[in-house]
Amino acid sequence: MDRPREAVEVLRLITSAMLGSVDLAAQISARGALALARIGRHAESVEAAVDTLRLLRAMRRPSSHSALIGISGVEVLFRGREAGLSREYEQWGHWERQVLHELSRYCRVFPVGTAQYGLWCGLAHWLDDSKERALSTWTQGLGAARRLSLRQDEATIAAEMRRRQDTV
């Protein structure tokens, strides 16, 4: 709602109130949202993303569809590599692989995550300079978004493809 400072304060309050909570899905959603909200503050954003990954590992099996919000919040790792931040962190590649692994795990339980998986896996391929593979993956993700009527995911994937196709 164009009030990022307020959003960050609310998310910090929520995450601090959840310490020790057994509801991992809620913690994941809040931490992932905080990672997204802190995009302009790279160190804080990366810290929240890594903390979200830690929580995802602790979840034996995805238990709520709402965890997708948190997993998607970890997108800062892919956007960060594109911006050159990955050079500052030795474990960046491991984090990216872990995000895709956790999203794949989520998709097996909640197919609604398939479009997001296509989006982020496609971006990883693109950043690895595998352009054709990226476009193919995005096309699959776009198909999943259309099948599942996920309009926001559909628009996001289509925009990512348009943005990149000029450079193919």
Buried (B, 14 or more C-beta within 10 A) or exposed (E): EEEEEEBBEBBBEBBEEBEEEEEBBBBBBBBBBBBBBBBEEBEBBBBBBBBBBEBBEEBEEBBBBBBBBBBBBBBBBBBBBEEEBBEEBEEBBEBBEBBBEBBEBBBEBBBBBBBBBBBBBBBBBBBEEBBEBBBBBBBBBBBBBBEBEBEEBBEBBBEBBEEBEEEE
